[in-house]
Amino acid sequence: MNSKKLLASGAIYTVSNIFVKGINFLTIPIFAAIMTQEAFGGFSLYASWVAIFSIVIGLQTNSVINIGKRDYPNEYNRYLNTALSISTIFFVIVFWLIFIFKNYLSIMLNFSPNIILVLFIQSYLSYIFVFINSYFVFEEKPKSYSVVAFIYTLLNVLLSLVLVLNFENDQIVARIYGMFIPSAILAVIFYFTIYSKTRILLEKKFVSEIFILSFPIILHGLGNQILMQLDRIMISSFLGLKANALYSFGYNVALILNVVWSSLNSAWVPWYFEQDRLGNFEKIKEFAKNYIYIFTFITVIFLFVSPEIVQLMGNEIYEKSKNFVPWLIASYFLVFLYSFPVNVEFLKKNTKLIPIGTLLAGISNYFLNLIMIPAYGIMGAAIATLFSYMLLFVFHYILVKVIYKYNDVHFGLLGGSFLFISCNTVLCVYFIENILLRYIFILVYLLLAFIKYKKNEIKGIYN
C-alpha cells in the first residue's frame, strides 16, 4: 500500500464513520420526539449496558486479527476461525449463566427477564459488529467496511422508527428489537462467510495465544469506558444534571476528532504491521512523520472552527460548551499520539501492560476531578481529562522506549506536535469570541500546509 492508497483508505474510513455517527447523532432528537421520556431514557440505559457488556462478552478476540494475519499468513483463516470460536464459546457459557440468574439480574438492572436475555445477546451481536469491522480493516477492504456500516446503520434506524411508531404502548421493546434484528441478520451472514473458508473451527495451538493477548484488552476497554464516563458522573455529583448535559454535549463535539483518528488508524495499523513484517523501517519513519503532520493540521483547524461547530450542533443552551471544547480536543490529540506506542505493544504481542496505563490514567482523572471540578467547574473536568491522557501517553511511550528501544517516531516530534496543539488550544480559548482572528490563524495554517505538501510532492513522498 503506497501513501496515496493509505490516505485514500483513511479518507474512506473517515467518511464512513462520520456518516454513521452523523446519522446516530441526527436521529437522537427524532427518537426523543416520538418516544415518551420514560421510553427514551429506558433505551438509553439499555444501550449503555450493551456498550459495557459487549467489551467483556466477546473476550476482545478481534484485537488479535492483525497478529494472525502477520504471523500466520498461511494459516490465517484457521487463526480467524479460532478467534471467533473462542468468543462464541465464551458467550454460550455466559448466556447459560445469565439464563439461570435472569430473575436476579432483572431486579438488579431494572429490565424484564426476557429483555435481560435480549440485552446479553445484543451485547454479543454488537461485539460481532466490531469483529466484522476489524476483519475488513485488516483485510484492507475499506469499501466493504463502509457498505456494511451504511446498511447496518440505515436498517437499525429505519426499522426502529417503524416499530416505535407502530408499537406506541411498548416503545422501549420496539426500539430494542429495532436494533436487535439487523444485528442478528448481519451476524448470521458473517458467521457463514467466515466459517465457510475452512472446516477447522478451532485450532488448539492458537487458543492460548489468542486468550493471553486478548484478555488484557478487556480490562483496557473497561478502563477506557470508566475514563470516558467518570467526568460525567462526578460533574453530576458536584454540579448537577444540567452541568452534565452541557459537558456531555461538548464531549460529543470533541469526539468528532476521535472519529477521524479512529478512521485513519484503521488504515494505518494494517499498513504499519505489514511494513514492519517486510522490514521497511525507514519507510515507517517517513510515513509516521507525515501522518503526524497531517493529523496535527486536522486538529489545529478543528480547534479554531470548534466554536462554530458547537453553535451549529446545539442551541443557545449549549453555547457555553465552546469554552472548554478546545481542551477536550487537545485530549483527543493525545489519544492519537499514544496510539503510536500502543500499536508497538500489539506488534510485539505484549498487551498485558496496556490496561495498567489505562488504570493509572483513570485513577489520576478521579483525583484531579476531586480537586478541579469544585474549584473550576466544567472547565476543571476538561483540563483534568487533558492531564490524564497526557499521563497515558507518557506511560506508554516510556514503556516501549525502555523495553523495545522504540524509535519509529522521535519523542521530539511527538512532544513538539503536542506543544504546538497546546499553544493553539490556549490561543483558541483566549480568542474564542474573535472569529476574525481565529480564521486568520486557519488561513495561515492552510498556507503552511500547502507549502509543506508541495515540498513533499517534489521529493516524491506521496508516490
SULJO-V288885 format. One record per pair of residues at least 12 apart in sequence whose C-alpha atoms are under 10 Angstrom apart, sorted by sequence separation. I is the first residue (numbers start at 1). J is the second residue. D is the distance in Angstrom with one decimal. If there is no record, write none. Layout:
I:J:D
I:J:D
This chain:
28:40:9.5
65:77:10.0
67:79:9.4
68:80:7.2
101:113:9.1
102:114:8.0
105:117:9.7
133:145:6.1
136:148:9.7
162:174:8.7
163:175:6.8
164:176:9.5
232:244:5.7
235:247:8.2
272:284:6.9
307:319:8.2
310:322:6.1
342:354:7.3
368:380:8.5
369:381:5.7
372:384:6.9
102:115:9.3
103:116:8.6
132:145:8.1
133:146:9.1
160:173:9.9
161:174:8.7
162:175:9.2
163:176:9.5
164:177:9.6
231:244:8.6
232:245:8.5
235:248:10.0
271:284:9.1
307:320:9.4
309:322:8.7
310:323:9.9
368:381:8.0
369:382:9.1
371:384:9.1
398:411:10.0
428:441:9.5
65:79:7.9
66:80:9.7
99:113:8.7
102:116:6.5
160:174:6.7
161:175:7.7
163:177:8.1
164:178:8.3
232:246:9.8
307:321:8.5
308:322:8.4
369:383:9.0
370:384:9.6
397:411:8.4
427:441:9.6
64:79:9.3
65:80:6.5
68:83:9.4
98:113:9.7
99:114:9.3
101:116:9.9
102:117:7.2
133:148:8.5
159:174:9.1
160:175:5.1
163:178:6.7
232:247:7.2
272:287:9.4
307:322:5.0
310:325:8.6
366:381:9.7
368:383:8.9
369:384:6.1
64:80:8.8
132:148:8.8
133:149:8.3
159:175:8.5
160:176:7.8
162:178:8.3
231:247:8.6
232:248:7.0
272:288:9.1
306:322:7.0
307:323:7.9
365:381:8.5
368:384:5.5
369:385:8.4
99:116:8.7
132:149:9.8
160:177:7.3
161:178:7.7
231:248:9.2
306:323:9.6
307:324:9.9
367:384:8.9
368:385:8.4
397:414:9.9
424:441:9.3
62:80:8.6
65:83:7.8
98:116:8.1
99:117:6.8
157:175:9.2
159:177:8.5
160:178:4.0
307:325:8.1
365:383:9.7
366:384:8.6
61:80:9.2
64:83:7.9
65:84:9.8
98:117:7.2
129:148:9.3
156:175:9.1
159:178:5.1
160:179:6.7
229:248:9.5
232:251:9.6
268:287:9.6
306:325:7.3
307:326:8.7
365:384:6.0
366:385:9.4
368:387:8.5
63:83:9.3
129:149:8.9
156:176:9.8
158:178:8.0
159:179:7.9
160:180:9.5
268:288:9.1
306:326:7.3
364:384:8.3
365:385:6.2
368:388:8.4
61:82:9.2
62:83:7.0
96:117:9.9
99:120:9.8
156:177:9.1
157:178:7.3
158:179:9.8
159:180:9.9
160:181:9.7
305:326:9.8
364:385:9.1
365:386:9.0
393:414:9.9
394:415:9.9
61:83:5.4
62:84:7.7
95:117:7.7
98:120:8.0
156:178:5.7
157:179:7.8
159:181:8.6
160:182:10.0
303:325:8.4
304:326:8.4
365:387:7.8
366:388:9.2
60:83:9.1
61:84:7.0
129:152:9.3
155:178:8.2
156:179:5.2
159:182:8.4
228:251:9.3
268:291:8.8
303:326:5.8
306:329:9.0
362:385:9.3
364:387:8.3
365:388:5.4
59:83:9.3
60:84:9.7
61:85:9.4
155:179:8.4
156:180:8.1
302:326:8.9
303:327:9.1
361:385:8.9
364:388:6.0
365:389:8.7
58:83:9.7
59:84:9.8
61:86:7.6
62:87:9.0
95:120:7.1
156:181:8.0
157:182:9.8
303:328:9.8
363:388:8.6
364:389:9.5
58:84:8.5
60:86:9.9
61:87:6.6
94:120:8.9
95:121:7.7
153:179:9.1
155:181:8.9
156:182:6.1
265:291:10.0
300:326:9.7
303:329:6.9
361:387:8.6
362:388:7.2
365:391:9.8
58:85:9.8
59:86:8.0
60:87:7.7
152:179:9.2
155:182:6.2
156:183:8.1
264:291:9.1
299:326:9.9
302:329:8.2
303:330:8.3
361:388:4.9
362:389:9.1
364:391:8.4
58:86:8.2
59:87:5.8
154:182:9.4
155:183:9.3
360:388:8.3
361:389:6.5
364:392:9.8
390:418:9.6
58:87:4.6
59:88:9.3
91:120:8.9
92:121:9.7
95:124:9.8
153:182:8.7
300:329:9.2
360:389:9.9
361:390:8.5
362:391:9.9
57:87:7.3
58:88:7.1
91:121:8.5
152:182:6.4
153:183:9.7
299:329:7.5
300:330:9.2
358:388:9.3
361:391:6.2
362:392:9.2
56:87:9.6
57:88:8.9
58:89:9.2
59:90:7.6
151:182:9.1
152:183:7.4
264:295:9.0
299:330:8.1
358:389:8.9
360:391:7.9
361:392:5.7
58:90:7.1
59:91:8.7
91:123:9.7
92:124:9.9
357:389:9.7
360:392:7.5
361:393:9.4
57:90:7.1
58:91:6.5
91:124:7.1
152:185:9.5
299:332:9.1
300:333:9.7
358:391:9.3
359:392:9.1
56:90:9.7
57:91:5.8
152:186:7.6
261:295:7.8
299:333:7.1
357:391:8.1
358:392:6.6
361:395:9.2
56:91:9.3
57:92:9.5
151:186:9.6
260:295:8.9
357:392:5.6
358:393:9.9
360:395:8.9
57:93:9.9
88:124:8.6
356:392:9.4
357:393:8.5
57:94:7.5
87:124:8.9
261:298:9.8
296:333:7.9
357:394:9.2
358:395:9.4
57:95:9.2
148:186:8.6
257:295:9.5
260:298:9.0
261:299:9.8
295:333:8.4
354:392:9.7
357:395:6.2
358:396:9.7
260:299:9.7
356:395:9.2
357:396:6.9
87:127:9.3
88:128:9.5
296:336:9.5
356:396:9.6
87:128:9.2
257:298:8.4
295:336:8.4
296:337:10.0
354:395:9.5
257:299:7.2
295:337:9.8
354:396:7.8
357:399:9.8
353:396:8.8
84:128:8.7
292:336:8.8
257:302:7.7
292:337:8.3
354:399:9.8
256:302:9.2
257:303:9.6
353:399:8.8
84:131:8.3
83:131:9.7
254:302:9.0
254:303:9.1
328:379:9.7
331:382:8.4
335:386:9.9
338:389:8.5
342:393:9.0
345:396:8.7
254:306:8.1
288:340:8.9
327:379:8.4
330:382:9.7
331:383:8.5
334:386:8.0
337:389:9.8
338:390:8.7
341:393:8.1
344:396:9.6
348:400:9.8
126:179:9.6
253:306:7.9
327:380:9.9
328:381:9.5
329:382:9.5
330:383:9.5
331:384:9.5
332:385:9.6
333:386:9.5
334:387:9.6
337:390:9.4
338:391:9.7
340:393:9.2
341:394:9.6
343:396:10.0
344:397:9.7
122:176:9.0
125:179:9.9
126:180:9.1
129:183:7.5
132:186:9.3
253:307:9.8
324:378:7.5
325:379:8.9
327:381:9.7
328:382:5.8
331:385:6.6
332:386:8.3
334:388:9.7
335:389:6.8
338:392:7.1
339:393:8.2
341:395:9.4
342:396:6.5
345:399:9.0
80:135:8.7
122:177:9.5
125:180:8.0
128:183:8.5
129:184:9.8
132:187:8.6
254:309:9.8
323:378:9.7
324:379:5.5
327:382:5.9
328:383:7.6
330:385:9.6
331:386:4.6
334:389:6.1
335:390:8.6
337:392:9.9
338:393:4.5
341:396:5.8
342:397:8.2
345:400:7.2
125:181:9.9
127:183:9.9
128:184:9.5
131:187:9.9
250:306:9.8
253:309:7.5
254:310:9.5
323:379:7.8
324:380:8.9
326:382:8.9
327:383:6.2
328:384:9.7
330:386:6.8
331:387:7.9
333:389:9.2
334:390:6.4
337:393:6.8
338:394:7.8
340:396:8.9
341:397:5.5
344:400:7.1
348:404:8.7
115:172:9.9
119:176:8.5
122:179:8.2
123:180:9.6
125:182:9.6
126:183:7.0
129:186:7.8
253:310:6.8
321:378:8.9
324:381:9.1
325:382:7.8
326:383:9.8
327:384:9.4
328:385:7.2
329:386:8.8
331:388:8.5
332:389:8.1
333:390:9.8
334:391:9.5
335:392:8.4
336:393:9.2
337:394:9.7
338:395:8.9
339:396:8.8
340:397:8.2
341:398:8.7
342:399:9.4
343:400:9.9
115:173:7.9
118:176:8.5
122:180:6.1
125:183:5.8
126:184:9.3
128:186:8.7
129:187:7.3
132:190:7.3
252:310:9.8
321:379:9.1
324:382:6.4
327:385:8.3
328:386:6.7
331:389:6.1
334:392:8.4
335:393:7.4
338:396:6.7
339:397:9.6
341:399:8.1
342:400:8.3
345:403:9.9
118:177:8.7
121:180:8.5
122:181:9.4
124:183:9.6
125:184:6.5
128:187:6.4
131:190:9.6
132:191:9.7
135:194:9.8
324:383:8.3
327:386:6.7
330:389:9.4
331:390:7.6
334:393:6.6
338:397:7.2
341:400:6.1
345:404:9.1
49:109:8.9
123:183:10.0
124:184:9.8
125:185:9.6
127:187:9.7
128:188:9.9
250:310:7.4
253:313:8.1
330:390:9.8
334:394:9.7
337:397:9.2
340:400:9.7
341:401:8.5
344:404:8.6
115:176:8.6
119:180:9.0
122:183:7.5
125:186:8.6
126:187:9.0
129:190:9.0
249:310:8.6
252:313:9.9
253:314:9.7
115:177:9.9
118:180:8.0
121:183:9.9
122:184:8.2
125:187:6.5
128:190:8.5
132:194:9.8
344:406:8.2
46:109:9.0
57:120:8.2
121:184:9.0
124:187:9.6
125:188:9.7
128:191:9.2
250:313:9.9
45:109:9.3
46:110:9.7
57:121:9.3
249:313:9.0
250:314:9.6
344:408:9.5
45:110:9.8
46:111:8.6
54:119:9.8
58:123:8.6
59:124:9.9
62:127:8.8
249:314:8.1
341:406:7.9
53:119:8.9
54:120:8.1
57:123:7.1
58:124:6.2
61:127:9.7
62:128:8.8
65:131:8.9
340:406:9.9
341:407:9.9
53:120:7.3
54:121:9.3
56:123:9.0
57:124:6.0
58:125:9.1
60:127:8.0
63:130:9.7
341:408:9.3
42:110:9.4
50:118:10.0
53:121:10.0
54:122:8.1
55:123:8.2
56:124:8.9
57:125:9.7
58:126:9.3
59:127:9.1
60:128:9.9
62:130:7.5
63:131:8.3
66:134:8.5
70:138:9.7
250:318:7.9
253:321:9.3
254:322:10.0
340:408:8.7
341:409:9.3
42:111:9.0
46:115:9.3
50:119:6.4
53:122:9.3
54:123:4.4
55:124:8.8
57:126:9.9
58:127:6.1
62:131:5.1
65:134:7.3
66:135:8.6
69:138:7.7
249:318:7.1
250:319:9.1
253:322:9.2
340:409:8.2
46:116:9.4
49:119:7.9
50:120:7.2
53:123:5.8
54:124:5.7
57:127:7.7
58:128:7.8
60:130:9.2
61:131:8.0
62:132:8.4
64:134:9.4
65:135:7.0
68:138:9.9
69:139:8.6
248:318:9.8
249:319:9.7
250:320:8.9
251:321:8.8
254:324:9.8
255:325:9.7
269:339:9.7
273:343:8.8
277:347:9.7
49:120:9.0
50:121:9.2
51:122:9.6
52:123:8.2
53:124:8.0
54:125:8.1
55:126:9.2
56:127:9.0
60:131:8.4
62:133:9.1
63:134:7.7
66:137:9.0
67:138:9.6
246:317:8.0
247:318:8.8
250:321:5.3
254:325:6.1
257:328:9.7
258:329:8.5
261:332:8.6
265:336:8.6
269:340:9.5
272:343:8.7
273:344:9.2
276:347:8.7
47:119:8.7
50:122:6.8
51:123:7.0
54:126:6.3
55:127:7.1
58:130:9.8
62:134:6.3
63:135:9.8
65:137:9.6
66:138:6.0
245:317:9.8
246:318:5.8
249:321:7.4
250:322:7.1
253:325:7.3
254:326:7.6
257:329:6.9
261:333:8.5
264:336:9.8
272:344:9.5
46:119:7.3
50:123:4.8
51:124:9.9
53:126:9.5
54:127:5.3
58:131:9.1
62:135:7.7
65:138:7.2
66:139:8.9
245:318:8.4
246:319:8.7
247:320:9.5
248:321:9.2
249:322:9.9
250:323:9.2
251:324:9.2
252:325:9.3
253:326:9.8
254:327:8.8
255:328:8.4
256:329:8.8
257:330:9.6
258:331:9.7
259:332:9.8
262:335:9.8
273:346:9.5
49:123:8.2
50:124:8.5
53:127:9.1
54:128:9.0
65:139:9.5
246:320:7.8
247:321:6.7
250:324:7.5
251:325:6.9
254:328:5.9
255:329:7.7
257:331:10.0
258:332:6.0
261:335:8.5
262:336:8.5
265:339:8.4
269:343:7.3
273:347:6.9
340:414:9.5
47:122:9.5
50:125:9.6
51:126:8.0
55:130:9.9
242:317:9.8
243:318:9.9
246:321:6.2
250:325:5.6
253:328:9.1
254:329:5.1
257:332:6.8
258:333:8.0
261:336:6.4
265:340:9.8
268:343:10.0
269:344:10.0
272:347:9.2
47:123:9.1
50:126:7.8
51:127:9.0
54:130:9.4
245:321:9.9
246:322:9.9
249:325:9.4
250:326:9.3
252:328:9.7
253:329:8.7
254:330:8.9
256:332:9.4
257:333:7.9
260:336:9.9
338:414:9.2
50:127:9.5
247:324:8.5
251:328:6.9
254:331:8.9
255:332:7.6
258:335:7.9
262:339:9.9
269:346:10.0
337:414:6.7
243:321:9.9
247:325:8.7
250:328:8.2
251:329:8.7
254:332:7.6
258:336:8.0
261:339:9.6
265:343:9.9
269:347:9.6
337:415:9.0
250:329:9.8
257:336:9.5
334:414:9.4
337:417:9.0
334:415:10.0
337:418:8.3
334:417:9.8
333:417:9.4
334:418:7.3
333:418:7.6
331:418:9.8
334:421:9.7
330:418:8.1
333:421:8.1
333:422:9.7
331:421:10.0
330:421:6.6
331:422:9.7
329:421:9.3
330:422:6.7
329:422:9.9
327:421:10.0
330:424:9.4
326:421:9.8
327:422:8.5
330:425:7.0
326:422:9.4
329:425:8.4
328:425:9.7
326:424:9.1
327:425:6.6
326:425:5.8
327:426:8.5
325:425:9.6
326:426:8.3
324:425:9.9
326:427:9.8
327:428:9.7
326:428:7.2
327:429:8.6
326:429:6.9
325:429:9.0
323:428:9.0
324:429:7.8
85:191:9.9
323:429:6.3
326:432:9.6
84:191:8.7
322:429:8.5
323:430:9.1
323:432:7.1
81:191:9.3
84:194:8.8
85:195:9.5
322:432:7.8
323:433:9.5
84:195:9.2
322:433:9.8
81:194:6.9
82:195:9.9
80:194:7.9
81:195:6.5
80:195:9.1
81:196:9.7
86:201:9.5
78:194:9.8
81:197:8.9
85:201:6.5
86:202:7.8
77:194:7.9
78:195:9.2
81:198:8.1
84:201:8.5
85:202:6.4
292:409:9.3
77:195:8.6
80:198:10.0
81:199:9.1
82:200:8.2
83:201:9.2
84:202:8.8
85:203:9.5
303:421:8.8
77:196:9.8
78:197:8.7
81:200:7.3
82:201:5.9
83:202:8.1
289:408:8.9
77:197:6.8
78:198:6.9
81:201:5.2
82:202:4.4
83:203:9.3
288:408:7.4
289:409:6.9
293:413:9.3
297:417:9.7
300:420:8.8
304:424:8.4
77:198:6.7
78:199:8.5
79:200:9.4
80:201:8.8
81:202:6.4
82:203:5.8
86:207:7.5
142:263:9.8
287:408:9.7
288:409:6.7
289:410:9.0
292:413:8.3
296:417:6.7
300:421:6.5
303:424:7.8
304:425:8.4
307:428:9.2
77:199:9.7
78:200:6.1
79:201:8.9
80:202:9.2
81:203:8.1
82:204:8.1
85:207:9.6
285:407:8.2
286:408:8.7
287:409:9.8
292:414:7.9
295:417:9.7
296:418:8.4
299:421:7.6
300:422:9.6
303:425:6.9
306:428:9.1
307:429:9.6
75:198:9.9
77:200:8.7
78:201:6.9
79:202:8.0
80:203:9.7
82:205:9.6
83:206:8.3
285:408:5.0
286:409:8.9
301:424:9.8
304:427:8.9
305:428:9.1
13:137:9.1
77:201:9.3
78:202:7.1
79:203:7.1
82:206:7.1
83:207:7.7
86:210:8.6
87:211:9.6
142:266:8.7
284:408:6.7
285:409:6.2
289:413:7.7
293:417:8.0
296:420:8.5
297:421:9.2
300:424:6.9
303:427:9.7
304:428:5.9
308:432:10.0
39:164:9.9
78:203:6.5
79:204:9.8
82:207:6.9
86:211:8.2
142:267:8.1
283:408:9.5
284:409:8.8
285:410:8.9
289:414:9.2
292:417:7.7
296:421:7.3
299:424:9.8
300:425:8.1
303:428:6.8
304:429:9.0
307:432:7.1
16:142:9.0
20:146:9.2
31:157:9.6
35:161:9.8
46:172:9.1
79:205:9.3
80:206:9.7
83:209:10.0
137:263:9.7
140:266:8.8
141:267:9.5
281:407:9.7
282:408:8.2
299:425:10.0
303:429:9.3
306:432:9.4
307:433:8.6
16:143:9.0
19:146:9.4
23:150:9.7
34:161:8.7
79:206:6.6
83:210:6.6
140:267:7.4
281:408:7.4
304:431:9.2
305:432:9.7
308:435:8.9
9:137:9.5
13:141:9.9
14:142:9.9
17:145:9.8
43:171:8.9
44:172:9.5
75:203:9.8
78:206:8.8
79:207:8.8
82:210:8.3
83:211:8.5
137:265:9.5
138:266:8.1
300:428:9.4
304:432:8.3
307:435:8.8
12:141:10.0
13:142:6.2
16:145:8.2
17:146:7.9
20:149:6.9
24:153:8.0
31:160:9.1
35:164:7.4
39:168:9.8
42:171:9.5
43:172:5.8
47:176:8.7
137:266:5.8
138:267:8.4
12:142:6.3
13:143:8.3
16:146:5.3
19:149:9.1
20:150:6.7
23:153:7.8
24:154:9.6
27:157:7.8
31:161:7.7
34:164:7.8
35:165:8.5
39:169:9.9
42:172:6.6
43:173:8.4
46:176:8.2
80:210:10.0
136:266:9.4
137:267:6.9
138:268:10.0
140:270:7.2
305:435:8.7
9:140:8.1
11:142:9.3
12:143:7.1
15:146:8.5
16:147:8.4
19:150:7.9
20:151:9.8
23:154:8.3
30:161:8.9
34:165:7.4
39:170:8.1
40:171:8.3
41:172:9.0
42:173:9.7
43:174:9.8
79:210:8.7
83:214:9.5
137:268:9.5
138:269:8.0
139:270:8.1
140:271:8.6
220:351:9.4
224:355:8.9
227:358:7.9
238:369:9.9
247:378:6.7
251:382:9.0
304:435:8.6
9:141:8.4
10:142:8.3
13:145:7.8
14:146:9.5
16:148:9.8
17:149:8.0
20:152:9.3
21:153:9.2
24:156:9.7
36:168:8.9
39:171:5.9
40:172:7.2
43:175:7.2
47:179:9.8
134:266:8.3
137:269:8.6
138:270:5.4
220:352:9.4
223:355:7.0
226:358:9.3
227:359:8.5
230:362:8.1
234:366:8.4
238:370:9.2
246:378:8.6
247:379:9.1
250:382:9.7
9:142:6.0
12:145:9.1
13:146:6.9
16:149:7.3
17:150:9.1
20:153:6.4
24:157:8.0
31:164:8.6
35:168:7.9
36:169:9.9
38:171:9.4
39:172:5.1
43:176:7.1
133:266:9.3
137:270:7.2
138:271:8.7
213:346:8.5
219:352:9.5
220:353:9.3
221:354:9.9
222:355:8.9
223:356:9.1
225:358:9.9
226:359:9.1
230:363:10.0
304:437:9.5
305:438:7.8
6:140:9.7
8:142:9.2
9:143:8.4
12:146:7.4
16:150:7.4
19:153:9.4
20:154:8.7
23:157:8.4
27:161:9.6
31:165:9.9
34:168:9.0
38:172:8.6
39:173:8.8
216:350:9.5
217:351:7.0
220:354:6.5
221:355:8.0
223:357:9.2
224:358:6.6
227:361:7.4
228:362:8.9
231:365:8.0
235:369:8.6
239:373:8.3
243:377:8.8
244:378:8.4
247:381:8.9
304:438:5.8
305:439:7.9
35:170:9.8
36:171:7.9
39:174:9.8
40:175:9.0
138:273:9.6
214:349:9.9
216:351:6.1
217:352:8.0
219:354:8.6
220:355:4.2
223:358:5.7
224:359:8.5
227:362:5.1
230:365:7.9
231:366:8.0
234:369:7.4
235:370:9.9
238:373:7.3
239:374:8.3
243:378:7.3
247:382:8.6
303:438:9.3
304:439:7.1
35:171:6.7
36:172:9.3
39:175:8.8
138:274:9.9
213:349:6.7
215:351:8.5
216:352:5.2
217:353:9.6
219:355:5.6
220:356:7.8
222:358:9.1
223:359:6.0
226:362:6.9
227:363:8.7
230:366:7.2
234:370:8.1
238:374:6.9
304:440:9.7
34:171:9.3
35:172:8.5
212:349:9.3
213:350:7.2
214:351:7.6
215:352:8.0
216:353:7.6
217:354:7.3
218:355:8.3
219:356:8.7
220:357:8.5
221:358:8.7
222:359:9.5
223:360:9.4
224:361:9.2
225:362:9.6
226:363:9.8
227:364:9.7
228:365:9.9
301:438:9.6
304:441:7.9
305:442:8.5
68:206:9.2
212:350:9.4
213:351:5.8
214:352:8.9
216:354:7.0
217:355:6.8
220:358:6.1
223:361:8.8
224:362:8.0
227:365:7.3
231:369:7.3
235:373:7.1
239:377:7.4
301:439:9.1
304:442:7.0
1:140:9.3
212:351:8.4
213:352:7.3
216:355:6.2
219:358:8.6
220:359:7.9
223:362:6.9
226:365:9.9
227:366:8.7
230:369:8.9
234:373:8.1
235:374:9.2
238:377:8.5
239:378:8.4
303:442:9.5
35:175:9.4
209:349:9.1
212:352:8.2
215:355:9.9
216:356:9.1
219:359:8.7
223:363:9.9
226:366:9.9
238:378:9.9
301:441:8.7
302:442:9.3
300:441:9.3
301:442:6.1
68:210:9.1
231:373:9.1
235:377:7.9
300:442:8.0
301:443:9.3
67:210:9.4
235:378:7.2
31:175:9.3
301:445:7.9
64:209:9.2
65:210:9.2
235:380:9.9
297:442:9.7
300:445:8.3
301:446:8.5
64:210:6.6
67:213:9.7
232:378:9.6
235:381:7.7
63:210:9.0
64:211:9.3
231:378:9.0
234:381:8.8
62:210:9.4
297:445:7.6
61:210:6.6
64:213:7.0
231:380:9.9
232:381:8.8
297:446:8.3
60:210:9.5
61:211:7.3
63:213:8.2
64:214:6.8
231:381:6.2
59:210:9.6
60:211:9.0
61:212:9.9
63:214:6.4
230:381:9.6
231:382:8.2
297:448:9.7
59:211:7.9
61:213:8.2
62:214:8.0
63:215:9.8
297:449:7.4
60:213:9.2
61:214:5.4
64:217:9.9
231:384:8.8
60:214:5.5
61:215:8.2
63:217:7.6
231:385:7.9
59:214:6.5
60:215:7.1
63:218:9.9
230:385:9.7
294:449:8.5
58:214:9.8
59:215:6.4
60:216:8.9
61:217:8.8
293:449:8.8
59:216:9.4
60:217:6.4
61:218:9.4
228:385:8.8
59:217:8.2
60:218:6.1
227:385:8.4
56:215:9.0
59:218:6.4
60:219:9.9
293:452:9.4
294:453:9.7
58:218:9.0
59:219:10.0
56:217:9.4
57:218:9.2
60:221:8.8
227:388:8.8
55:217:8.8
56:218:5.9
227:389:9.4
290:452:10.0
55:218:6.1
56:219:8.5
290:453:9.7
54:218:9.7
55:219:8.7
55:220:9.4
56:221:8.5
55:221:6.3
56:222:8.2
290:456:9.2
54:221:9.8
55:222:6.9
52:221:8.7
53:222:9.2
52:222:7.1
55:225:9.5
51:222:9.8
290:461:9.1
290:462:9.7
52:225:7.5
51:225:8.9
52:226:9.8
287:461:8.4
286:461:8.4
287:462:9.4
283:461:9.8
70:270:9.0
69:270:9.2
71:273:10.0
66:269:8.3
67:270:9.7
70:273:6.9
66:270:6.8
69:273:9.2
70:274:6.8
69:274:9.1
67:273:8.3
70:276:9.4
71:277:8.6
66:273:7.6
70:277:7.0
66:274:9.3
25:252:9.2
22:256:9.6
21:256:8.7
18:256:7.8
21:259:8.3
17:256:9.7
18:259:6.9
17:259:6.6
18:260:7.7
16:259:9.9
17:260:7.8
15:259:9.7
14:259:7.1
15:260:8.5
17:262:8.6
18:263:9.0
13:259:9.3
14:260:5.4
17:263:6.8
13:260:8.3
14:261:8.1
16:263:8.3
13:261:9.8
14:262:7.9
15:263:8.3
11:260:8.9
13:262:8.4
14:263:4.7
10:260:8.6
13:263:4.7
14:264:6.7
10:261:9.1
12:263:8.0
13:264:6.8
14:265:9.7
10:262:9.2
11:263:7.7
12:264:8.9
13:265:9.1
14:266:9.3
10:263:5.9
11:264:7.2
13:266:7.2
14:267:9.8
9:263:8.7
10:264:4.4
13:267:7.6
9:264:7.8
10:265:7.5
12:267:9.2
8:264:9.6
10:266:7.1
11:267:8.9
7:264:8.0
9:266:8.4
10:267:5.2
6:264:8.7
9:267:5.7
10:268:7.7
8:267:8.8
9:268:8.9
6:266:9.9
7:267:7.8
6:267:6.2
7:268:8.9
5:267:9.2
6:268:7.1
6:270:10.0
6:271:7.7
1:267:9.9
3:271:9.8
1:270:9.7
2:271:9.1
1:271:6.8
1:274:9.2
1:275:9.2
70:347:9.3
67:346:7.9
66:346:8.8
67:347:7.2
6:287:9.8
66:347:8.6
67:348:9.2
64:346:8.2
67:349:7.9
63:346:8.6
64:347:9.7
3:287:7.6
7:291:9.2
2:287:9.8
64:349:8.9
3:290:9.7
26:313:9.3
3:291:9.8
25:313:9.6
63:351:10.0
7:462:9.4
6:462:9.9
4:461:9.5
5:462:9.5
3:461:7.7
4:462:6.0
5:463:9.4
2:461:9.6
3:462:5.5
4:463:6.7
2:462:7.8
3:463:6.4
2:463:6.7
